Amino acid sequence: MTRAFLTFLLTSGWAMCLVKSENGLAKDMKFKLHSGELMPMVGFGTYQIRGTELIRSVLDYALGAGYRLIDTAKVYKNEEDIGKALKELLPKYNLTRQDIWITTKLSPDDQGELAYEALKESIKNLDCDYVDLYLIHWPGKVGLNSSNATNSKLRDESWRQMVRGVKEGLAKNIGVSNYLVRHLRELITNDHGIKPAVNQVEWHPHYHPQDLLDLCRKEKILLQTYSSLGGTGNPDLIKDPKVESIAKKLGRSPTQVLLRWALQQNLAIIPKARSKDHIEENVQLDFTIPSEDMGVLSSFEYNKYAWDPENVA
């Protein structure tokens, strides 16, 4: 981490939003959102993890490893199984609903006036009274040409409906996902009384647009990363010789180095895994990457792997 970056954190007030854990463990770091809620910086992602038994087993491993944030979405088609699993597993770990953080997301199919009912549907699927964070999953609407200006009007209406959900206690916080700078500025200008708490985006050493991070830090919006390892089934990043070399030097796995790279910049992470070993490995991030190696990891040429919102009006 550079001296200039540290200076920015201190002078911007960003560091004041970070809450270190009493035990000093990285997995227990939290971020104070606009609402005052403390959101875990390390969460468990569930993209492409489906099926009652599989969901139950991975959440059992995750809760046992210390994860307290579960990230899902309507389009993942696993909300109901997550709800069932949590009802069974929380007592096993002496946890209550209030001890965990549940994030879910508005389907691009439901942009606009349907957003409020979609939020209620997700809460019903999850078998709980509220969600901790509800995100607009994508700045556009399915079936509408990405260049159509109606996309802007629809996501504005989605936000208005989500603000209603916050006021009625259905969601404690609201935010967005896959928003670029222009989408985010538009929302900040017309936020209907509640600023976005989080912007969840693809983010890794091969793709980390500085202008988006700068805007999020300025507005104290937490940037939460997905595809931290380069995306499902893509070995380009995790097997990069420079990443492997740094991992070997530090006595860590490439996965841990890539996750720590983001967390060390005070960015939230939501790695996903299916096996107990990988789930535990992904949360063992109590080490420091030297500044020179952080510089190497931040110097790759850009290569985006996930869906691209660049053309969404």
C-alpha positions, 0 to 999 in steps of 0.5 A: 500500500503506497504512502499516497494511498494511505494519505488519501484514506486518512484525509478522505475520512474513508479509514473512519468507516472501517471497523477493525475486529477485537480479535484482529482477524481479517475475516471479522473486519467491518465497514460502517455504511451510511445507515450506521450498519456494520457490514462484514468485509468478507462474505460468502458468495453463492453464484452458481451454487444450487441445490438443497443439499449442496447449499446446506453443506457449503453454508455449514462449512462457511458458518463454521469457518466464521463467515457471517455475510451470505451473498445471493441474488434472485437470478442465482435461483438459490434463495429458498434453499439458503433460507431453509439452510439458515433456519437449520444451521444458525442454531447449530452455531448459536447464531440468530438472524441478527448475527448474519448479513444477507445480501440479495439482488433485484433481477434485471427482469424486475427493473422499474415498478416491479422492484418493490414486489421483487424485494418482498418475493426475495424476503419470502424466498429467504424465509426472513423478515428483512434483508440487510442489503438489496442491490440493483443487480444490473443497470439495464433491463432484460429484453430492452436494448442496452442503448435505450434511454429507458434503461435509465428511467427504469433503474431510477424507478427501481431505486425509488421502489427500493427506498420505499422498501427501506422505509418499510423495514424490508431492507436495511440498506440498498445499493447497486451492482455492475454500475460504472461511474456514469451510472453511479453519478446519475444515482447519486444525483437523484437518490430519492433520499437514500445514497447507495451503500455498496457498489458490487463489481468485477474487480481483480488485478486484471481489472480495477478501474481507478475512476470508479474506486475514486468515486466510491471512496469520495461518496463513502460507498463500499466497493465490494468485489466479485470475480476476485480470482478472475471468474469461474473456470478462468485460470488466466489470473490465478495461474499468472506466473507473477501471482504464483511467484508472490504466493510462493514467497509469502507461503500462501496460495494464489487464491489467498494472495488475490483475495488479500490484495483486495482486502488490503485495499479496504475492498470487500470480498465475496469468494465462493467455493464448494469444498470445506478446504477451499471455503476455509482457505478463502477466509485465512487472510491474516497476512500482509502483502509487501508494498512492492508486491502490491504494486506488481499485482496492481500493474497488470494490463486490463482484461475484463472477464465478466458481463460488461455494462459499458453499453448500458445507457 
